[in-house]
Amino acid sequence: MYARILVATDGSTLSKKAVNSAISLAALCGAELIAIKVVPRYPQSYFEGSIPLSVEDVKRVEKQWAEDGQAVVEAVKKTAATKGVAVKALTVKSDLVSDALISAATKYKVDLIVMASHGRKGIKRLLLGSETQHVLTHSHVPVLVLR
């Protein structure tokens, strides 16, 4: 049914549920799993009243975020190994999570994207936006959303 499944994770409790479901589905289908963590770039614009950081500090923060992101996907890889699922662990730098996920899905020719949704409604959804909704709207492959 599925040969390659992409699972988005941020290391949160909710995304861990999606990861566990994706691992189980990959094991059931004999599919390869691609675990991806999107790491933001440090904002380069400065807002009034903020303290601008030096170039070295920005690089340090971005490096730390990348290392933390790699740790998240390596944990997925370790968990999946216990169920015999092969995992490609990726961290991607992007300010647009949904676009990075869709690009990765295209690049790695996945059959399914698995991700979590916080299920925000009303004003919270309007103010915070929805990466999941954007992926659902713009992805050319099926998306499994878990809550």
C-alpha positions in Angstrom: 0.0 0.0 0.0 2.6 2.6 1.1 6.3 2.3 0.2 7.6 5.5 1.7 5.9 7.5 4.5 7.0 10.9 5.7 6.3 11.8 9.3 6.6 15.3 10.7 7.8 15.7 14.2 8.6 18.5 16.6 9.3 16.3 19.6 6.1 17.3 21.3 3.8 14.8 23.0 1.2 15.2 20.3 3.7 14.7 17.5 5.1 11.6 19.3 1.6 10.1 18.9 1.8 10.7 15.2 5.3 9.3 15.1 4.2 6.1 16.8 1.3 5.7 14.4 3.5 6.3 11.4 6.0 3.7 12.7 3.2 1.1 13.2 1.8 1.8 9.8 5.3 1.6 8.2 5.9 -1.7 9.9 2.5 -3.0 8.8 3.2 -2.0 5.1 6.9 -2.8 5.1 7.4 0.9 4.2 10.5 3.1 4.7 9.9 6.0 7.1 11.2 9.5 6.6 11.2 11.4 9.8 11.5 15.2 9.4 12.0 18.0 11.8 11.7 21.5 10.4 14.1 23.9 12.2 13.5 27.6 11.9 16.1 30.1 10.7 16.9 32.7 13.3 14.9 35.9 12.5 17.2 38.4 10.9 14.9 41.4 11.3 14.9 43.2 14.6 11.9 44.6 16.3 11.8 47.9 18.2 12.9 47.3 21.7 14.7 44.0 21.0 18.4 43.4 21.5 20.1 42.6 18.3 22.3 39.5 18.4 25.8 39.3 16.9 26.4 37.1 13.9 28.2 34.6 16.2 25.2 34.4 18.5 22.8 33.9 15.7 25.0 31.1 14.3 25.2 29.5 17.8 21.5 29.6 18.2 20.9 28.1 14.7 23.5 25.4 15.4 21.7 24.5 18.7 18.3 24.4 17.0 19.8 22.1 14.3 21.4 19.8 16.9 18.1 19.6 18.9 16.2 18.9 15.7 18.6 16.1 14.8 18.2 14.6 18.3 14.4 14.5 17.8 14.6 12.6 14.5 17.3 10.3 15.8 14.9 9.4 18.6 12.4 8.5 16.0 15.0 6.4 14.2 15.8 4.5 17.4 12.2 3.8 18.2 11.5 2.6 14.7 14.5 0.3 14.7 12.9 -1.7 17.5 10.0 -2.5 15.2 12.2 -3.2 12.2 11.4 0.0 10.3 14.1 1.7 8.3 14.2 5.4 8.9 15.8 8.3 7.0 16.2 11.1 9.7 16.2 14.7 8.3 16.3 18.2 9.7 15.4 21.0 7.3 15.9 24.7 7.9 12.9 26.7 6.9 10.7 29.4 8.2 7.7 27.8 6.5 7.1 24.4 8.0 4.3 23.4 5.7 6.2 24.3 2.6 9.3 22.4 3.8 7.1 19.3 4.4 5.5 19.5 1.0 8.9 19.9 -0.6 10.4 17.0 1.3 7.4 14.8 0.3 8.0 15.7 -3.4 11.8 15.2 -3.2 11.6 11.8 -1.5 8.6 10.7 -3.5 6.5 9.7 -0.5 3.2 8.0 -0.7 1.8 9.5 2.6 2.5 12.3 5.0 1.7 11.7 8.6 1.4 14.6 11.0 -0.3 15.8 14.1 -2.8 18.6 14.5 -3.4 20.6 17.7 -7.1 21.0 16.8 -7.2 24.7 17.5 -10.5 26.4 16.8 -11.8 29.9 16.5 -9.5 32.8 17.2 -6.5 30.7 18.2 -6.6 29.0 14.8 -7.0 32.3 13.1 -4.1 33.9 15.0 -1.7 31.0 15.1 -2.5 29.6 11.6 -2.4 25.9 10.8 0.6 24.2 9.2 -1.5 21.1 9.0 -4.2 22.9 7.1 -1.7 24.3 4.7 -0.2 20.8 4.0 -3.7 19.3 3.6 -4.6 22.1 1.1 -1.4 22.0 -1.0 0.0 18.5 -0.8 -0.3 16.3 -3.9 0.0 13.1 -1.7 -2.5 11.8 0.9 -2.1 13.3 4.4 -3.0 11.4 7.6 -3.7 13.8 10.4 -3.7 12.6 14.0 -4.9 14.3 17.2 
